[in-house]
């Protein structure tokens, strides 16, 4: 009887053990099933390009307050380095490595603090692409090798002539490294070079133009609708057009980059800003137009100098304000500091300061040009972007053609222009200098002024000119 009792007790214990294990397995499977069902799907970007992204699932910790894509869980323990070689890139400068770069980008975009690596000692041929977000925060593009644009004009798709590499919808993003971004723009420039300078629009041009070269030429690197972006330390060379452009963006920092192209390559601006605010640029070449921009400690030359514009092309609206350019050195450039606008434009340029500018053998150190034209001939138009509140302070050095060139519109004169401590002497290396040109410009001057003719450059404003300028500001 006891033996039967023991057998019965053993059977009950075994039954309870099996029941417990079965329940545990079912519980685990249920949790897995629940997790799988609740895992959010990758967010598909809506057509509204500027609208905020949806907030992440409240059950998952948000890595940053900025709107982010909903990628769900990611493995925090795996490497955050995404080397393009690991995604199939050859790095021989001949093979097309575009797909490998896109694959590395998409993988890194899902990981906070990730780095897309362009390794040193390799050259990667990249066709026109868009690298877009939104991505997880603090994404880095580490360029230690060389990125090469297609060298032949005919190999560029007609739909991709606006830019080479386009960065879109990014927040908290950095490009850095010791590498090179080479636009290989020599064929785009075409024809034979000319060192001539057109005094009414101060630009170099190419005498001959190959018929197969499109009117539109690509910018090397372009940022669109991106915020808190840093670009530092890299080299950008030989872009077909502008080297670095920020469009409809903000919170931009550009540090210690080197931009280089031949002296007479046409319209190869260093940095171009469009509809962009809160910008700091230092130790870089620059051509820009926007608001709240601080540019300082820049060394330029050879090249085109530092320009705001050209603005108002094709009767477009231009709004540029609160620009500070200071502590700049320029050597053997076409222009020193310049504001250039197209005839027929709308809007205003106001509150601009150029100070502590050192020039050596610069063709024309000080320029305001409301007749800008990048062709041999442009039609005269009555409208113009209004220019007011511009200060040139402590511009010192030597010129090779003309000390100052203020060519303001007949219908919309320049107003509140200040010339303070201007000391410009003809270079000993050149001959056949031209007198300062001042046309329809109003403001005041303050000694010392060299040459002395600058003292008579500006006309006194009776008040009517300021009213004209203010009437154009409402367009902004």
C-alpha positions in Angstrom: 0.0 0.0 0.0 2.8 2.4 0.8 4.5 1.5 -2.5 1.3 2.5 -4.3 1.1 5.8 -2.3 4.7 6.5 -3.3 3.9 5.8 -6.9 0.9 8.0 -6.8 2.9 10.9 -5.3 5.7 10.5 -7.8 3.2 10.6 -10.7 1.6 13.8 -9.3 5.0 15.5 -9.0 5.9 14.5 -12.6 2.6 15.8 -13.8 3.1 19.1 -12.1 6.6 19.5 -13.4 5.4 18.8 -17.0 2.6 21.3 -16.6 5.0 24.0 -15.2 7.4 23.6 -18.1 4.6 23.7 -20.7 3.1 26.9 -19.1 6.6 28.5 -19.2 7.1 27.7 -22.9 3.6 29.0 -23.7 4.3 32.2 -21.8 7.6 32.8 -23.6 6.0 32.2 -27.0 3.2 34.6 -26.1 5.6 37.3 -25.2 7.5 36.8 -28.5 4.3 37.0 -30.4 3.3 40.2 -28.6 6.7 41.8 -29.2 6.6 40.9 -32.9 3.2 42.3 -33.4 3.9 45.5 -31.6 7.2 46.2 -33.3 6.8 49.5 -35.2 7.3 49.4 -38.9 10.0 51.6 -40.5 8.6 55.1 -41.1 7.9 56.1 -44.7 8.6 59.7 -45.3 5.6 61.7 -46.2 5.3 64.1 -49.2 5.4 67.1 -46.9 9.1 67.8 -47.1 9.3 70.2 -44.2 6.7 68.7 -41.7 7.9 67.2 -38.4 8.3 63.4 -38.2 6.0 61.4 -35.9 7.2 60.9 -32.4 8.8 57.5 -31.6 6.8 54.8 -29.8 6.4 55.9 -26.2 7.5 52.5 -25.0 11.0 53.0 -26.4 13.4 55.5 -25.0 13.9 58.5 -27.3 17.6 59.1 -28.1 17.1 62.8 -28.9 14.4 65.5 -28.7 14.6 66.1 -32.5 12.1 64.3 -34.7 13.5 60.9 -35.6 12.6 57.9 -37.8 10.8 55.0 -36.0 13.2 52.1 -36.6 12.3 50.3 -33.3 15.0 48.3 -31.6 18.5 48.2 -32.8 21.5 46.3 -31.5 23.4 48.7 -29.4 26.3 46.2 -29.0 27.2 45.9 -32.7 29.8 48.1 -34.3 28.8 51.7 -35.2 31.4 51.9 -38.0 30.0 51.3 -41.5 33.0 51.0 -43.9 31.9 51.3 -47.5 34.4 48.5 -48.4 32.3 46.1 -46.3 29.4 46.9 -48.5 31.1 46.0 -51.7 33.0 49.1 -52.7 36.1 48.5 -54.8 37.9 51.8 -54.1 40.0 51.7 -57.3 38.7 55.0 -58.7 37.3 53.3 -61.7 34.5 51.0 -60.5 31.2 52.5 -59.7 30.9 52.5 -55.9 27.6 54.4 -55.7 25.5 51.4 -54.5 28.0 50.5 -51.8 27.9 54.1 -50.4 24.1 54.1 -50.4 24.0 50.7 -48.7 26.4 51.8 -46.0 24.4 55.0 -45.5 21.1 53.3 -45.1 22.6 50.9 -42.5 24.3 53.7 -40.5 21.2 55.8 -40.7 19.4 53.4 -38.3 22.0 53.5 -35.6 22.6 56.5 -33.2 26.1 57.8 -33.3 27.0 55.8 -36.3 29.9 56.6 -38.8 29.9 56.0 -42.5 33.6 55.5 -43.3 35.4 56.4 -46.5 38.8 54.8 -45.7 42.1 56.4 -46.5 44.3 55.3 -49.5 41.2 54.4 -51.6 39.4 56.3 -54.3 35.7 55.8 -54.8 33.9 56.8 -58.0 30.4 58.0 -57.0 27.7 58.9 -59.4 25.1 61.6 -58.5 23.2 60.5 -55.4 21.0 61.7 -52.6 21.8 60.6 -49.0 18.7 61.5 -47.1 17.3 61.3 -43.6 15.8 61.5 -41.2 18.4 59.4 -39.5 19.3 58.6 -35.9 21.2 61.5 -34.3 24.9 62.2 -34.4 25.5 60.5 -37.8 29.1 61.1 -39.1 30.4 60.8 -42.6 34.1 60.2 -42.1 36.0 61.0 -45.3 39.6 60.0 -45.1 39.9 58.7 -48.7 38.9 60.3 -51.9 35.4 60.6 -53.5 35.5 61.2 -57.2 32.7 62.6 -59.4 32.2 61.2 -62.9 34.9 63.0 -65.0 32.9 63.0 -68.3 30.1 65.4 -68.8 28.2 62.8 -71.0 28.1 60.3 -68.2 25.9 62.6 -66.0 22.1 61.9 -66.3 20.3 65.0 -67.4 18.1 64.7 -64.3 21.1 65.0 -62.0 22.7 68.2 -63.1 21.7 70.2 -60.1 24.2 68.6 -57.6 26.6 65.7 -57.3 26.0 64.6 -53.7 22.8 65.8 -52.1 22.2 65.6 -48.3 18.6 65.9 -47.4 16.5 66.1 -44.2 19.3 65.6 -41.8 19.6 66.7 -38.2 22.8 66.7 -36.0 25.0 65.5 -38.8 28.8 65.9 -39.4 31.1 65.5 -42.3 34.8 65.4 -41.3 38.1 63.8 -42.1 41.4 64.3 -43.9 40.2 63.2 -47.3 39.2 64.8 -50.6 35.9 65.4 -52.4 37.0 65.9 -56.0 34.4 67.2 -58.4 36.6 66.6 -61.4 35.1 69.6 -63.2 37.7 70.3 -65.8 35.5 69.1 -68.7 32.6 71.1 -67.4 34.6 74.3 -67.6 35.4 73.6 -71.3 37.2 75.8 -73.8 40.3 78.0 -73.3 40.8 80.2 -70.3 40.9 84.0 -70.2 42.3 86.3 -67.6 40.3 89.3 -68.7 38.1 91.1 -66.1 34.8 92.8 -67.1 34.7 96.0 -65.0 30.9 96.0 -64.8 30.5 92.5 -63.5 34.1 91.6 -62.5 34.2 88.0 -63.6 36.4 85.7 -65.5 35.0 83.8 -68.4 35.9 81.1 -70.9 36.3 82.3 -74.5 35.0 79.1 -76.1 32.3 76.8 -75.0 31.9 73.2 -76.1 28.4 72.6 -77.5 27.8 69.4 -75.5 28.3 71.1 -72.1 24.8 71.8 -70.5 23.9 75.3 -69.2 23.2 73.8 -65.8 26.3 72.5 -63.9 26.3 70.5 -60.7 27.3 71.7 -57.2 29.6 69.3 -55.5 28.0 69.0 -52.1 24.5 70.3 -51.3 22.5 70.3 -48.1 18.8 70.8 -48.3 16.4 71.3 -45.3 19.1 70.2 -42.8 19.9 71.5 -39.4 22.8 71.5 -36.9 25.2 70.4 -39.6 29.0 70.6 -39.2 31.5 70.3 -42.1 35.2 70.4 -41.0 38.7 69.6 -42.1 38.0 68.0 -45.5 39.2 69.2 -48.9 36.7 70.0 -51.7 38.4 70.4 -55.1 37.4 71.2 -58.7 33.7 71.3 -58.6 31.9 71.9 -61.9 30.1 74.8 -60.2 29.8 75.8 -56.5 31.7 73.5 -54.1 29.5 73.5 -51.0 25.9 74.7 -50.8 23.4 75.0 -48.0 19.8 75.5 -49.0 16.8 76.1 -46.7 18.9 75.0 -43.7 20.1 76.3 -40.3 22.6 75.9 -37.5 25.5 75.5 -39.9 29.2 75.3 -38.9 32.0 75.1 -41.4 35.5 74.8 -40.0 39.0 74.4 -41.4 38.0 73.1 -44.8 40.1 73.7 -47.9 38.4 74.5 -51.2 40.4 74.6 -54.4 39.9 75.1 -58.1 41.8 76.9 -60.9 41.8 80.7 -60.6 39.7 81.1 -63.8 37.3 78.2 -63.5 33.9 79.9 -64.0 31.5 80.4 -61.1 33.2 77.8 -58.9 32.0 79.5 -55.7 33.5 78.2 -52.5 30.4 78.1 -50.2 26.9 79.2 -51.2 24.1 79.9 -48.8 20.5 80.1 -49.9 17.6 80.6 -47.6 19.8 79.6 -44.7 20.4 81.2 -41.3 22.5 80.9 -38.2 25.8 80.1 -40.0 29.4 80.3 -38.8 32.2 79.8 -41.3 35.9 80.0 -40.4 39.1 79.2 -42.2 37.2 78.6 -45.5 36.5 80.1 -48.9 33.1 81.6 -49.3 30.4 83.0 -51.5 27.0 83.5 -49.9 23.6 85.2 -49.4 21.3 84.7 -46.4 20.8 86.0 -42.8 22.7 86.0 -39.5 26.0 84.8 -40.9 29.4 85.2 -39.3 32.4 84.6 -41.5 35.9 85.1 -40.0 39.5 84.0 -40.1 39.4 83.0 -43.8 42.4 82.9 -46.2 41.6 83.0 -49.9 43.6 82.9 -53.1 43.8 82.4 -55.9 40.1 82.5 -56.6 37.1 84.8 -56.8 37.3 86.3 -53.4 34.4 86.7 -51.0 31.0 87.5 -52.5 27.4 87.9 -51.4 25.4 86.9 -54.5 24.7 86.9 -57.3 21.2 87.7 -56.1 18.0 88.4 -57.9 18.6 86.3 -61.0 15.6 85.9 -63.3 13.7 88.5 -61.2 13.8 86.3 -58.1 13.4 87.6 -54.6 16.6 87.9 -52.5 16.7 88.6 -48.8 20.1 89.0 -47.2 20.7 90.6 -43.8 22.9 90.7 -40.8 26.1 89.5 -42.4 29.5 89.9 -40.6 32.7 89.3 -42.5 35.9 90.0 -40.6 39.6 89.1 -40.2 40.1 87.9 -43.8 43.2 87.7 -46.0 43.0 87.6 -49.8 45.9 87.2 -52.3 45.7 87.2 -56.1 42.0 87.0 -56.2 39.6 88.5 -58.8 37.6 90.4 -56.2 38.2 91.2 -52.6 34.9 91.6 -50.8 31.9 92.0 -53.1 28.1 92.3 -53.3 26.7 91.3 -56.6 23.1 91.4 -57.8 21.4 90.8 -61.1 19.3 93.5 -62.8 15.6 93.0 -62.4 15.8 91.3 -59.0 13.5 92.0 -56.0 14.2 92.2 -52.3 17.0 93.7 -50.2 20.5 93.4 -48.9 21.0 95.2 -45.6 23.2 95.3 -42.5 26.4 93.9 -44.0 29.8 94.5 -42.4 33.2 93.9 -44.0 36.1 94.7 -41.6 39.7 93.9 -41.0 40.4 92.7 -44.6 44.0 92.4 -45.8 44.5 92.2 -49.6 47.6 91.5 -51.7 47.5 92.0 -55.5 43.7 91.7 -55.6 42.2 93.0 -58.9 39.4 95.0 -57.3 39.3 94.9 -53.4 35.9 96.6 -52.9 32.9 95.9 -55.1 29.2 96.6 -55.1 27.8 95.5 -58.5 24.1 95.8 -59.2 24.8 95.0 -62.9 26.2 91.6 -62.4 26.2 89.4 -65.5 28.0 86.1 -66.1 27.7 86.5 -69.9 29.2 88.8 -72.4 26.0 90.8 -72.6 22.9 91.0 -70.4 19.7 93.0 -71.1 19.2 96.2 -69.1 16.4 96.1 -66.6 15.0 98.8 -64.3 14.4 96.8 -61.1 17.1 95.8 -58.7 17.7 94.3 -55.3 18.0 97.2 -52.8 21.4 97.5 -51.0 21.6 99.5 -47.8 23.5 99.6 -44.5 26.9 98.3 -45.9 30.1 99.1 -44.1 33.6 98.6 -45.4 36.0 99.2 -42.5 39.8 98.8 -42.5 40.4 97.3 -46.0 44.1 97.5 -46.4 46.6 96.3 -49.0 47.4 96.4 -52.7 45.3 96.2 -55.9 46.2 95.2 -59.5 43.4 96.9 -61.5 41.1 99.2 -59.5 40.8 100.1 -55.8 37.0 100.3 -55.6 34.1 99.7 -57.9 30.6 100.8 -56.7 28.2 100.4 -59.7 24.7 100.9 -58.2 21.4 100.8 -60.0 19.9 103.9 -61.6 16.5 103.2 -60.2 17.4 101.7 -56.8 20.7 103.4 -55.6 22.9 102.0 -52.8 22.3 103.8 -49.5 24.0 104.0 -46.1 27.3 102.8 -47.5 30.2 103.6 -45.2 33.9 103.7 -46.2 36.1 103.8 -43.1 39.9 103.5 -43.0 40.4 102.3 -46.6 44.1 102.1 -47.5 44.6 100.6 -51.0 47.8 101.1 -53.0 48.6 100.0 -56.5 50.7 96.8 -56.6 54.3 97.2 -57.7 53.9 94.1 -59.9 51.3 95.7 -62.3 50.7 98.7 -64.5 47.8 100.5 -66.2 45.6 101.0 -63.1 42.1 102.5 -63.2 40.5 105.2 -61.1 38.0 104.3 -58.4 34.5 104.0 -59.9 31.5 105.2 -57.8 28.1 105.3 -59.5 24.8 106.3 -57.7 26.1 105.3 -54.3 25.1 107.2 -51.1 26.7 107.2 -47.7 29.7 108.6 -45.8 33.4 108.2 -45.6 36.0 108.5 -42.8 39.8 109.0 -43.0 42.3 107.6 -43.5 41.4 107.1 -47.2 43.9 106.0 -49.8 43.6 106.9 -52.7 42.2 110.2 -51.7 39.6 110.1 -54.5 37.6 107.6 -52.4 36.6 110.6 -50.2 34.5 111.8 -53.1 33.1 108.4 -53.9 29.8 108.6 -52.0 27.0 111.1 -52.4 25.0 112.6 -49.5 21.5 111.2 -49.1 18.6 113.6 -48.9 16.3 110.9 -47.6 14.6 109.9 -50.8 17.2 107.1 -51.4 16.5 105.6 -48.0 12.8 105.5 -48.7 13.4 103.6 -51.9 15.5 101.0 -50.0 12.8 100.6 -47.4 10.1 100.1 -50.0 12.0 97.0 -51.2 12.4 95.5 -47.7 8.8 94.6 -47.4 9.3 91.8 -50.0 11.4 90.0 -47.4 
